Amino acid sequence: MSLTSKRSGEIKPFQVMAILAEAQAMQAEGRDIIHLEVGEPDFSTPEQVTEAGIAALRAGKTGYTPALGLPELREKIAGYYRSRFDVEVSPSRVVLTPGASGALLLLTAARLNPGDQLMLADPGYPCNRHFARVFEAHGQLIAAGPDQKYQLTAADIEAHWQPSTRAALVASPANPTGAVLSTDELLQLSQAVSRQGGELWVDEIYQGLNFAEGEVKGGAETVLSVADDAVVLNSFSKFFGMTGWRLGWAVVPESLVPVLDTLAQNLFLAPSTPAQYAAMAAFSPEVMATLEERRQILHERRDYLLSALPELGFKVPVVPEGAFYVYADASDFTDDSLSFCAQLLRETGVAITPGVDFGDHRAGEHVRFAFTTRIERLKEAVGRLADWLPAYVADAAQNRGDK
């Protein structure tokens, strides 16, 4: 008899974590490793945020908070939507959680029944479909190519919605592609889902890390500006630089709040208290100025990779307008992205993520570069690739028997 559940056997491992573990082991042996694999920038948490967390600890603010989070922080998040996006959100609709993953945990538990489907773009963040599987539902992957920015479209909703489809989940900016949905695209998606009687969930955890021309200080639109009934998933991890604090939030319709409150009480009781007090400082003008400086640094790193990678032979059919990733077509080099990334790491010390982590659609032909380290290291990584790729291509041709 198996000692593990059937559902756990159907959840695939995140390959980038194995690459990270090998990279760290190599580093421990003295190898110089350039980390372009994990979605965590080299910026520490802004000092004011850290100090607010320390002050809370010293003041003895270490007890439980309400299951949905500190009322003061929920107020601040509502104020953030008002000041940055000119969107009115009642603080009662804001649900604080242990990371954005905690928000998706609550949402899938509350809204998906066994056999239900959650429609997702392929490629996309893999854990989203795994959350559905934990609750005996399923990720309904829809192949999305560069012609549609690797994103679900209203046409996809119309063509692929099934009686068992409960909701569609999109991300803007998206992981792994950095693709951003326009306000009009979000509106069309919302209307298409509404016609099917379903729900639109939008992952906005990279919101604020936007590079498109015309954006004011990198601020992207929120789906709430065009669809007040949509569900938003967000986080203090990416834009606010608080990855290890594990604090996220959801904005949900009022009708969902009571059931999410009950589930939160049972599943994790409450979010981290010190993290919540730290996050109270995240919206200050001083912190926002720091975050804007960091966004500009990421913008410069992105622009460097967008010029350097095509010269190496990678294709970037969709310019990433947000997040901190370049999703590159490596089909001129491989159709086995996992082996390609493993060999690249061992022979050059450059760690990147295989496309197989993000779905099935042409996954073996794609890799993800995270521009999460300083530009000098990005240039060194490109130099190592430039030295390594010709020999790799020659060896691959020989193994195929090419003349």
C-alpha positions in Angstrom: 0.0 0.0 0.0 1.3 3.5 -0.9 2.1 5.7 2.1 1.2 8.8 0.1 -2.1 10.1 -1.2 -3.0 9.9 -4.9 -3.2 13.7 -5.1 0.3 14.1 -3.8 1.6 11.7 -6.5 0.0 13.8 -9.2 1.7 17.1 -8.1 4.9 17.5 -10.0 8.0 18.9 -8.3 9.2 22.4 -9.2 12.4 21.7 -11.2 13.9 25.1 -10.5 14.3 24.1 -6.8 16.4 21.1 -7.8 18.5 23.3 -10.0 18.8 25.8 -7.1 19.9 23.0 -4.7 22.5 21.8 -7.2 23.7 25.3 -7.8 24.0 25.9 -4.0 25.9 22.6 -3.6 28.3 23.7 -6.4 28.7 27.0 -4.7 29.6 25.3 -1.4 32.4 23.5 -3.2 33.9 26.8 -4.3 32.3 27.2 -7.8 31.2 30.7 -8.9 27.5 30.5 -9.6 25.4 33.2 -11.3 21.8 32.7 -10.1 19.3 33.6 -12.8 16.9 30.8 -11.8 14.8 31.9 -8.7 12.3 34.7 -8.7 13.9 36.7 -5.8 15.7 39.9 -6.6 19.0 40.8 -4.8 17.4 43.7 -3.0 16.8 43.3 0.7 13.6 44.4 2.4 13.4 48.2 2.6 15.0 49.4 5.8 11.9 51.2 7.1 9.9 48.0 6.7 12.4 45.9 8.6 12.6 48.5 11.3 8.8 48.5 11.7 8.9 44.7 12.1 11.7 45.0 14.7 9.8 47.7 16.6 6.7 45.5 16.8 8.8 42.6 18.1 10.4 44.8 20.8 6.9 46.1 21.7 5.7 42.6 22.3 3.3 42.5 19.4 3.8 38.8 18.9 0.3 37.5 19.6 -2.4 36.3 17.2 -4.2 38.8 15.0 -7.7 38.3 13.6 -7.8 35.5 11.0 -8.2 38.0 8.2 -5.4 40.2 9.4 -4.9 43.5 11.2 -7.7 45.9 10.5 -5.2 48.8 10.3 -3.2 47.0 7.5 -6.4 46.1 5.7 -7.2 49.8 5.8 -3.8 50.7 4.4 -4.2 48.3 1.5 -7.6 49.8 0.7 -6.0 53.2 0.7 -3.2 51.9 -1.6 -5.9 51.0 -4.2 -7.5 54.4 -3.8 -4.3 56.5 -4.1 -2.5 54.4 -6.8 -5.3 53.2 -9.0 -8.2 55.5 -8.1 -10.2 52.4 -7.1 -12.5 52.2 -4.1 -12.1 49.0 -2.2 -13.7 48.4 1.2 -11.2 47.3 3.8 -13.6 44.5 4.7 -13.0 42.9 1.3 -9.2 42.7 2.0 -8.1 39.3 3.3 -4.5 39.0 4.6 -2.8 35.7 4.2 0.6 33.9 4.6 1.9 34.9 1.2 -0.2 35.0 -2.0 -0.1 31.2 -1.8 -2.2 31.4 1.3 -4.7 33.5 -0.5 -4.9 31.0 -3.4 -5.2 28.2 -0.8 -8.3 29.8 0.7 -9.8 30.6 -2.6 -9.4 27.1 -4.1 -10.8 25.6 -0.9 -13.8 27.9 -0.9 -14.7 27.8 -4.6 -13.6 24.6 -6.2 -15.4 21.3 -5.7 -14.1 17.8 -6.7 -14.0 17.6 -10.4 -14.2 21.3 -11.0 -11.7 22.9 -13.4 -9.6 26.1 -13.1 -8.7 27.5 -16.5 -5.1 28.5 -16.8 -2.7 29.6 -19.6 0.1 27.2 -20.5 2.8 28.4 -19.9 2.1 29.7 -16.4 3.1 29.5 -12.7 2.9 25.7 -12.0 1.7 25.9 -8.4 -1.6 27.4 -9.4 -2.8 24.1 -11.0 -1.4 22.2 -8.1 -3.5 24.1 -5.6 -6.6 23.0 -7.5 -5.5 19.4 -7.4 -5.1 19.5 -3.6 -8.8 20.1 -3.4 -9.6 17.3 -6.0 -10.2 19.9 -8.7 -8.0 20.2 -11.8 -6.0 22.8 -13.8 -7.4 23.2 -17.3 -4.4 24.2 -19.3 -4.9 26.2 -22.5 -2.0 26.5 -24.8 -1.1 30.1 -25.2 1.6 31.1 -27.7 3.4 34.4 -28.3 0.7 35.6 -30.8 -1.5 36.1 -27.7 1.3 37.2 -25.3 1.2 33.7 -23.7 -2.1 34.8 -22.0 -5.6 33.6 -21.9 -8.0 35.6 -24.2 -11.7 36.1 -24.3 -11.7 33.8 -27.3 -10.1 31.1 -25.2 -12.9 31.5 -22.6 -15.5 31.1 -25.3 -13.9 28.2 -27.0 -12.7 26.1 -24.0 -15.2 26.7 -21.2 -16.8 23.5 -20.1 -19.6 22.7 -17.6 -17.0 21.7 -15.1 -15.0 25.0 -15.5 -15.6 27.2 -12.4 -13.1 30.0 -12.9 -10.3 31.4 -15.0 -7.0 32.5 -13.4 -4.7 34.9 -15.3 -1.6 36.8 -14.1 -0.6 40.3 -15.0 2.4 40.7 -15.0 2.8 37.0 -15.6 5.4 34.5 -14.5 7.3 33.2 -16.5 6.7 35.6 -19.4 6.4 39.0 -17.9 3.4 39.6 -20.2 1.0 42.3 -19.0 -2.8 42.4 -19.8 -4.1 45.8 -20.8 -7.2 47.2 -19.2 -9.2 46.4 -22.3 -8.0 42.8 -22.3 -8.9 42.4 -18.6 -12.4 43.9 -19.3 -12.9 41.4 -22.2 -11.8 38.5 -20.1 -14.1 39.6 -17.3 -17.1 39.9 -19.7 -16.4 36.5 -21.3 -16.1 34.7 -18.0 -19.3 36.4 -16.8 -21.2 35.2 -19.8 -20.2 31.7 -18.8 -21.4 32.2 -15.3 -17.9 31.8 -13.9 -15.4 33.8 -11.9 -12.2 35.7 -13.0 -9.2 35.4 -10.6 -6.3 37.7 -11.3 -2.8 37.2 -9.9 -1.3 40.7 -9.5 1.7 39.8 -7.3 4.1 41.5 -9.7 2.0 44.6 -10.0 4.2 47.7 -9.8 7.1 46.0 -11.5 6.1 47.3 -14.9 8.2 48.6 -17.7 5.9 49.5 -20.6 6.2 52.9 -22.1 3.5 55.3 -20.8 3.2 53.6 -17.3 3.4 56.2 -14.5 6.1 55.1 -12.1 5.6 51.5 -13.2 2.1 51.4 -11.9 -0.1 48.9 -13.8 -3.8 48.9 -13.8 -5.6 46.5 -11.5 -8.5 44.4 -12.8 -10.6 46.0 -10.1 -10.7 49.2 -12.2 -12.8 47.4 -14.8 -14.3 44.4 -12.9 -15.2 45.0 -9.3 -16.4 41.5 -8.9 -13.1 39.9 -9.9 -10.9 38.3 -7.3 -7.4 39.7 -6.9 -4.4 37.9 -5.5 -1.5 40.0 -4.4 1.6 39.9 -2.2 4.2 41.9 -0.3 6.9 39.6 -1.7 7.8 40.9 -5.2 7.2 44.7 -5.6 7.6 45.4 -1.8 10.7 43.1 -1.4 9.3 41.0 1.5 9.7 37.5 0.1 10.7 35.8 3.4 8.1 37.6 5.5 5.4 35.5 3.9 2.6 38.0 3.7 0.0 38.3 0.9 -3.6 39.4 0.4 -6.7 38.9 -1.6 -9.4 41.3 -2.6 -12.7 39.4 -2.9 -16.4 40.1 -3.2 -18.1 40.8 0.2 -20.1 37.6 -0.1 -16.9 35.5 0.0 -15.4 37.1 3.2 -17.3 35.0 5.8 -16.3 31.6 4.3 -12.7 32.8 3.8 -12.6 33.9 7.5 -13.8 30.5 8.6 -11.3 28.7 6.4 -8.4 30.9 7.5 -9.2 30.2 11.2 -9.0 26.5 10.5 -6.1 26.3 8.0 -3.6 28.7 9.4 -5.3 30.7 12.2 -3.8 34.1 11.2 -1.0 35.6 9.1 2.4 36.4 10.7 2.0 39.2 13.2 5.5 40.7 12.9 5.2 40.6 9.1 1.9 42.5 9.3 3.3 45.3 11.5 6.3 45.5 9.2 4.1 45.8 6.1 2.4 48.8 7.8 5.4 50.8 6.7 5.5 49.6 3.2 3.2 52.3 1.8 5.2 55.2 3.2 6.5 57.8 0.6 10.1 56.9 1.6 9.6 53.2 0.9 7.7 53.9 -2.3 10.6 56.1 -3.5 13.0 53.2 -2.8 10.8 50.7 -4.6 10.7 53.1 -7.7 14.5 53.2 -7.7 14.6 49.4 -7.7 12.0 49.2 -10.5 14.2 51.4 -12.6 17.2 49.1 -11.9 15.2 46.1 -13.0 14.1 47.9 -16.1 17.8 48.5 -17.0 18.6 44.8 -16.4 15.7 43.7 -18.6 16.8 46.0 -21.4 20.3 44.6 -21.3 19.1 41.0 -21.6 16.6 41.9 -24.3 19.6 43.1 -26.4 22.0 40.4 -25.4 20.0 37.2 -25.6 19.0 37.4 -29.3 22.7 37.9 -30.1 23.3 34.5 -28.5 20.6 32.8 -30.6 17.7 33.0 -28.2 14.4 34.4 -29.5 12.2 36.6 -27.3 8.9 36.9 -29.3 7.1 38.7 -26.4 8.9 41.6 -24.7 8.3 41.3 -21.0 6.5 44.4 -19.8 6.6 43.4 -16.2 7.9 41.1 -13.4 11.6 40.3 -13.7 11.8 37.4 -16.2 12.6 36.9 -19.8 10.9 33.8 -21.3 13.2 32.8 -24.1 12.7 30.5 -27.1 15.7 28.2 -27.1 14.5 25.9 -29.9 17.6 26.6 -31.9 19.5 24.8 -29.2 17.3 22.2 -27.6 13.9 20.6 -27.3 14.8 19.3 -23.8 15.0 22.4 -21.6 15.6 20.5 -18.4 18.7 18.7 -19.7 19.9 21.9 -21.3 19.6 23.9 -18.1 21.3 21.1 -16.1 24.2 20.9 -18.5 24.5 24.7 -18.7 24.7 24.9 -14.9 27.4 22.1 -14.5 29.6 23.4 -17.3 29.3 27.2 -16.9 28.0 27.9 -13.5 25.0 29.8 -14.9 21.6 28.7 -13.4 18.4 29.3 -15.3 15.0 27.7 -15.2 13.7 25.1 -17.7 10.4 25.8 -19.5 9.1 22.4 -18.3 8.4 24.0 -15.0 5.7 26.1 -16.5 3.4 23.7 -18.4 3.4 21.5 -21.5 3.1 23.8 -24.5 6.5 23.8 -26.2 8.0 23.7 -22.7 11.1 21.8 -23.8 12.0 24.6 -26.2 11.9 27.4 -23.7 13.9 28.7 -20.7 13.4 31.5 -18.2 16.0 34.0 -17.3 15.4 36.0 -14.0 17.2 39.3 -14.1 17.4 39.3 -10.3 21.1 40.1 -10.0 23.2 43.1 -10.8 24.0 43.9 -14.4 27.7 43.1 -14.1 26.8 39.6 -13.3 24.3 39.5 -16.1 27.0 40.5 -18.5 29.3 37.8 -17.1 26.5 35.2 -17.5 26.1 36.2 -21.1 29.8 36.0 -21.7 29.8 32.4 -20.3 26.9 31.5 -22.6 28.7 33.0 -25.6 31.7 30.9 -24.9 29.7 27.7 -24.2 27.0 27.6 -26.8 29.1 27.0 -29.9 30.6 23.8 -28.4 27.2 22.7 -27.1 25.6 23.2 -30.6 28.5 21.3 -32.3 28.2 18.4 -29.8 24.5 18.2 -30.3 24.9 18.2 -34.1 27.5 15.4 -33.8 25.2 13.4 -31.6 22.4 13.7 -34.2 24.8 12.6 -36.9 24.6 16.0 -38.7 27.2 16.6 -41.3 
